[in-house]
């Protein structure tokens, strides 16, 4: 299948008109929709297909309250209000899955020794990519996103990833946004300020 450029409506939905939402309609998101979001996001490329991201879709009242209690004062109300906030984590033991995910070279697992700084770097970098894919997947399915830092990573790891090698990276509310507390669009750097062609 040869790729063709997306039309302006799609580009607006993904980038130009998409906004970081701070207010949310409260209707719950069906599990089938959350699965659709992940099924799209998982198709994005990662180094050697290592796919280190791990996602916790926090949708219950109890889970949202627990996560909000570990967030900054400004972020807590957004987490409580949103129908779902995703904890985007990265698994330091991702290499255990490499033989399955990179079957033409199962020995690639040895490229990522446990405890090595390079392994953690690969997990963080590629997990961050997958978090961005998740946001684009959500937007492509008509959802809004509200990505955030501003939370206690160690507390979130203990509350949601206990007994695993998964570390939290960032969190992102998803749902159908409102204009509540919506900021004016902030400037972006021009091509000449951020880019070179060499």
JORA-V288373 format. One record per pair of residues at least 4 apart in sequence whose ideal C-beta (glycine too) atoms are under 8 Angstrom apart, sorted by the first residue. I is the first residue (numbers start at 0). J is the second residue. D is the distance in whole Angstrom. If there is no record, write none. Layout:
I,J,D  I,J,D
This chain:
5,9,4  5,10,5  5,13,8  6,10,7  7,11,6  8,12,7  9,13,6  9,139,8  10,14,6  10,15,6  11,15,5  11,16,4  11,17,8  12,16,7  12,17,6  12,138,6  12,139,7  12,141,8  13,17,6  13,135,6  13,138,5  13,139,6  17,138,5  17,143,7  17,144,7  18,143,7  18,176,7  18,181,6  18,184,7  19,144,7  19,145,6  19,146,7  19,182,8  20,143,4  20,144,7  20,145,5  20,172,7  20,174,8  20,176,3  20,177,7  20,181,7  21,77,6  21,145,6  21,176,8  21,179,6  21,180,4  21,181,6  21,182,8  22,77,8  22,80,7  22,176,6  22,177,4  22,178,7  22,179,3  22,180,6  22,181,7  23,77,8  23,80,5  23,81,4  23,82,6  23,143,8  23,145,8  23,172,7  23,174,5  23,175,7  23,176,6  23,177,6  23,179,8  24,82,8  24,174,7  24,175,4  24,176,8  24,177,6  25,80,7  25,82,6  26,82,6  26,175,7  27,58,7  27,82,5  27,83,8  28,32,5  28,33,6  28,58,7  28,82,5  28,83,5  28,142,8  28,173,7  28,174,6  29,33,7  30,34,6  31,35,7  32,36,7  32,140,7  32,142,8  33,37,7  33,56,5  33,58,8  33,83,7  34,38,6  35,39,7  35,136,8  35,140,6  36,40,6  36,133,6  36,136,5  36,137,5  36,140,6  36,142,7  36,173,7  37,41,6  37,54,7  37,133,7  37,136,8  38,42,8  39,132,8  39,136,4  39,139,7  39,140,7  40,129,6  40,132,4  40,133,4  40,135,8  40,136,4  41,50,7  41,129,8  41,132,8  42,132,8  43,128,7  43,129,6  43,131,8  43,132,4  44,48,8  44,128,8  45,49,5  45,50,5  45,51,7  45,125,4  45,128,6  45,129,7  46,121,6  46,124,8  46,125,6  47,97,7  47,100,8  47,101,5  47,104,8  47,107,5  47,110,7  48,100,5  48,101,5  49,93,5  49,94,7  49,96,8  49,97,6  49,100,7  49,101,8  49,111,7  49,121,6  49,122,8  49,125,6  50,93,7  50,96,7  50,100,6  50,125,7  50,129,7  51,89,5  51,90,5  51,91,8  51,93,4  51,121,7  51,122,4  51,125,5  51,126,5  51,129,7  52,87,6  52,88,7  52,89,6  52,90,8  52,125,7  52,126,4  52,129,3  52,130,6  52,133,8  53,88,4  53,89,7  53,90,5  53,126,8  53,160,8  53,163,8  53,165,5  54,85,5  54,86,7  54,87,6  54,88,7  54,133,7  55,85,7  55,86,4  55,88,7  55,159,5  55,160,8  56,83,6  56,85,6  57,62,4  57,63,6  57,66,5  57,78,8  57,83,7  57,84,5  57,85,7  57,86,6  57,159,8  58,62,7  58,63,7  58,82,7  58,83,5  59,63,7  60,64,6  61,65,6  62,66,6  63,67,6  63,78,6  63,79,6  63,81,8  63,84,7  64,68,6  64,79,7  65,69,7  65,158,6  66,70,6  66,78,5  66,84,6  66,86,7  66,150,8  66,155,7  66,158,8  66,159,8  66,170,7  67,74,8  67,75,4  67,76,7  67,78,4  67,79,5  68,75,7  69,150,5  69,151,5  69,154,4  69,155,5  69,158,7  70,74,4  70,75,5  70,78,6  70,147,7  70,149,6  70,150,4  70,151,8  70,170,8  71,75,7  71,149,4  71,150,7  73,77,8  73,149,7  74,78,6  74,147,5  74,149,5  74,150,6  74,170,8  75,79,6  76,80,6  77,81,6  77,145,6  77,147,7  77,172,6  78,84,5  78,170,7  78,172,7  81,145,7  81,172,4  81,173,7  81,174,5  82,173,8  82,174,4  83,172,7  83,173,5  83,174,6  84,170,6  84,171,7  84,172,4  84,173,8  85,133,7  85,170,7  85,171,5  85,172,8  85,173,6  86,155,6  86,159,6  86,167,6  86,170,5  87,126,7  87,127,8  87,129,7  87,130,4  87,133,7  87,167,7  87,168,5  87,169,5  87,170,7  87,171,6  88,126,7  88,156,8  88,159,8  88,160,6  88,165,4  88,166,6  88,167,5  88,168,6  89,93,7  89,122,4  89,123,5  89,125,7  89,126,3  89,127,8  89,165,7  89,166,6  89,168,6  90,122,6  90,126,8  90,163,7  90,164,6  90,165,5  91,113,8  91,118,7  91,119,6  91,122,6  91,164,4  91,165,7  91,166,7  92,113,7  92,163,8  92,164,4  93,97,7  93,111,7  93,121,8  93,122,6  94,108,5  94,110,8  94,111,4  94,112,8  94,113,7  94,118,7  95,108,8  96,100,5  97,101,5  97,105,7  97,107,5  97,108,4  97,111,7  98,102,7  98,105,4  98,108,6  101,105,7  101,107,5  107,111,8  111,115,7  111,117,8  111,118,4  111,121,6  112,118,6  113,118,7  114,118,7  115,119,7  116,120,6  117,121,6  118,122,6  119,123,6  120,124,6  121,125,6  122,126,6  122,166,8  123,127,6  123,168,7  124,128,7  125,129,7  126,130,7  126,168,6  127,131,7  127,168,6  127,169,8  128,132,6  129,133,6  130,134,7  130,146,8  130,168,6  130,169,6  130,171,7  131,135,7  132,136,6  133,137,6  133,171,7  134,138,6  134,144,5  134,146,7  134,171,6  135,139,6  136,140,7  137,142,4  137,143,8  137,144,6  137,173,5  138,142,6  138,143,7  138,144,6  141,175,8  142,173,5  142,174,6  142,175,7  143,173,7  143,174,6  143,175,6  143,176,3  144,171,6  144,172,7  144,173,6  145,171,6  145,172,4  145,173,8  145,176,7  146,169,6  146,170,7  146,171,4  146,172,8  147,169,7  147,170,5  147,171,7  147,172,7  148,169,5  148,170,8  150,154,8  150,155,6  150,167,8  150,170,6  151,155,6  152,156,6  152,166,7  152,167,5  153,157,6  154,158,6  155,159,6  155,160,7  155,167,4  155,170,8  156,160,5  156,161,8  156,165,7  156,166,6  156,167,6  157,161,6  159,167,7  160,165,4  160,166,7  160,167,7  177,181,8  188,192,4  188,193,4  189,193,7  190,194,5
